[in-house]
Amino acid sequence: MASGGKPLIGFIGQGFIGKSYADDFERRGYQVVRYSLEPAYAMSKDRIAECDIMFVAVNAATVPSGELRDDGHPAVRFDDSNIRSVIALARPGAIVVIKSTIPPGMTASLQAQYPDRIVLHSPEFLQETTAATDAANPERNIIGMPEDAPQHREAAARVLAVLPKAPHELVTSAVNAELIKYGGNAYLNAKIVFSNIFFQFAEKMGGDWEVIRVVIGADPRVGPSHMDLHLKEDPPGVYRRRGAGRSCFIKDWAELSELYAAAFPEDTHAIQVLRGFEYKNAELLREYDRYVNLLEGVYGKGAGIK
Ligand SMILES: NC(=O)c1ccc[n+]([C@@H]2O[C@H](COP(=O)([O-])OP(=O)(O)OC[C@H]3O[C@@H](n4cnc5c(N)ncnc54)[C@H](O)[C@@H]3O)[C@@H](O)[C@H]2O)c1
């Protein structure tokens, strides 16, 4: 326990999430310990064991598994080694809160591996461009518990008590928390890819996407986000479109598509829909020469989706 009766808060990872949250906790008067691979934070590794609550915000990659599915699609797997290994840094009895995006079932699996810590999942919704503001003003605080036991409920309440307040707060099952993050990201990814397809159709029909998207987005059931395709005239007169990129959308959709195909191998139409979005997005990103390195990291170079 830090001085002043407040819990000592640890952060593993000082990227967009870890740094933004650690800064905000410090601003609100908490003592924090920051540990990550960057030299500025690497020496704090041992001090993490002093922390009462430890947030995990490390990057975890989705990588090619080396196999091809029956439809020729390169299979992927979630590499959880980063997340699994850092939990050992928390002391027995500490609360570990996974902020990194993780596939359904992983919180329970981590809890089983570390029965003497309390492992919770709190999916993160901040955006990289507004990370500091979003971390200080979260729209949702979701705490997922691997089991509905009194010690998990108590730990979830302790975590909610130290997080910056959010208008929407929920303690639920870990699987719900994991799926809320995947579902939201996939929905936004689909919105971007669909907007690109519809932009192309509108242009062919003589329409102006910049007018159309604003009015479609004014429908509160649709909303305006993720429809601005940042169209760029390049070369002059030829508009280039952009796919859904950054670190999360590519890997999270690939993971969802993989898990869905494994869960429902006979549901070929749904698998085709998911794959269709995947292939169209890869085509858009390659056309724009954008995030191709991330695509190749997820699907592989030679076997990567075209
Ligand atoms: N960036 C976003 O907008 C965003 C939003 C929601 C969820 N997420 C998820 O959160 C996770 C982290 O995202 P980010 O953008 O903050 O990542 P980031 O790449 O910006 O930072 C990752 C941090 O983790 C540290 N790290 C990696 N392995 C480590 C290890 N073994 N020991 C100690 N430190 C280690 C790195 O040094 C770095 O400081 C990702 O899994 C991502 O899926 C990201």
PDBQT file of the ligand as one rigid body, heavy atoms in Angstrom, charges set to zero:
ROOT
HETATM    1  N1  LIG A 401      -3.636   1.544 -29.099  1.00  0.00    +0.000 N 
HETATM    2  C1  LIG A 401      -4.958   1.518 -28.994  1.00  0.00    +0.000 C 
HETATM    3  O1  LIG A 401      -5.665   2.420 -29.470  1.00  0.00    +0.000 OA
HETATM    4  C2  LIG A 401      -5.615   0.384 -28.251  1.00  0.00    +0.000 A 
HETATM    5  C3  LIG A 401      -6.966   0.513 -27.908  1.00  0.00    +0.000 A 
HETATM    6  C4  LIG A 401      -7.570  -0.530 -27.235  1.00  0.00    +0.000 A 
HETATM    7  C5  LIG A 401      -6.877  -1.677 -26.930  1.00  0.00    +0.000 A 
HETATM    8  N2  LIG A 401      -5.563  -1.787 -27.286  1.00  0.00    +0.000 N 
HETATM    9  C6  LIG A 401      -4.849  -3.020 -26.907  1.00  0.00    +0.000 C 
HETATM   10  O2  LIG A 401      -3.995  -2.743 -25.813  1.00  0.00    +0.000 OA
HETATM   11  C7  LIG A 401      -2.723  -3.364 -25.951  1.00  0.00    +0.000 C 
HETATM   12  C8  LIG A 401      -1.625  -2.348 -25.766  1.00  0.00    +0.000 C 
HETATM   13  O3  LIG A 401      -1.814  -1.301 -26.689  1.00  0.00    +0.000 OA
HETATM   14  P1  LIG A 401      -0.855  -0.038 -26.780  1.00  0.00    +0.000 P 
HETATM   15  O4  LIG A 401      -1.306   0.709 -27.976  1.00  0.00    +0.000 OA
HETATM   16  O5  LIG A 401      -0.774   0.662 -25.461  1.00  0.00    +0.000 OA
HETATM   17  O6  LIG A 401       0.538  -0.777 -27.081  1.00  0.00    +0.000 OA
HETATM   18  P2  LIG A 401       1.966  -0.131 -27.440  1.00  0.00    +0.000 P 
HETATM   19  O7  LIG A 401       2.554  -0.960 -28.505  1.00  0.00    +0.000 OA
HETATM   20  O8  LIG A 401       1.835   1.351 -27.655  1.00  0.00    +0.000 OA
HETATM   21  O9  LIG A 401       2.800  -0.347 -26.091  1.00  0.00    +0.000 OA
HETATM   22  C9  LIG A 401       3.094  -1.621 -25.600  1.00  0.00    +0.000 C 
HETATM   23  C10 LIG A 401       3.968  -1.456 -24.362  1.00  0.00    +0.000 C 
HETATM   24  O10 LIG A 401       4.137  -2.758 -23.797  1.00  0.00    +0.000 OA
HETATM   25  C11 LIG A 401       5.511  -2.906 -23.447  1.00  0.00    +0.000 C 
HETATM   26  N3  LIG A 401       5.821  -4.343 -23.412  1.00  0.00    +0.000 N 
HETATM   27  C12 LIG A 401       5.671  -5.261 -24.384  1.00  0.00    +0.000 A 
HETATM   28  N4  LIG A 401       6.076  -6.470 -23.949  1.00  0.00    +0.000 NA
HETATM   29  C13 LIG A 401       6.476  -6.308 -22.678  1.00  0.00    +0.000 A 
HETATM   30  C14 LIG A 401       7.006  -7.183 -21.693  1.00  0.00    +0.000 A 
HETATM   31  N5  LIG A 401       7.160  -8.480 -21.946  1.00  0.00    +0.000 N 
HETATM   32  N6  LIG A 401       7.344  -6.661 -20.495  1.00  0.00    +0.000 NA
HETATM   33  C15 LIG A 401       7.150  -5.355 -20.234  1.00  0.00    +0.000 A 
HETATM   34  N7  LIG A 401       6.649  -4.474 -21.117  1.00  0.00    +0.000 NA
HETATM   35  C16 LIG A 401       6.330  -4.955 -22.328  1.00  0.00    +0.000 A 
HETATM   36  C17 LIG A 401       6.258  -2.151 -24.515  1.00  0.00    +0.000 C 
HETATM   37  O11 LIG A 401       7.577  -1.873 -24.088  1.00  0.00    +0.000 OA
HETATM   38  C18 LIG A 401       5.362  -0.907 -24.633  1.00  0.00    +0.000 C 
HETATM   39  O12 LIG A 401       5.692   0.025 -23.638  1.00  0.00    +0.000 OA
HETATM   40  C19 LIG A 401      -2.742  -4.049 -27.305  1.00  0.00    +0.000 C 
HETATM   41  O13 LIG A 401      -2.881  -5.414 -27.070  1.00  0.00    +0.000 OA
HETATM   42  C20 LIG A 401      -3.975  -3.546 -28.013  1.00  0.00    +0.000 C 
HETATM   43  O14 LIG A 401      -4.669  -4.588 -28.629  1.00  0.00    +0.000 OA
HETATM   44  C21 LIG A 401      -4.914  -0.769 -27.919  1.00  0.00    +0.000 A 
ENDROOT
TORSDOF 0
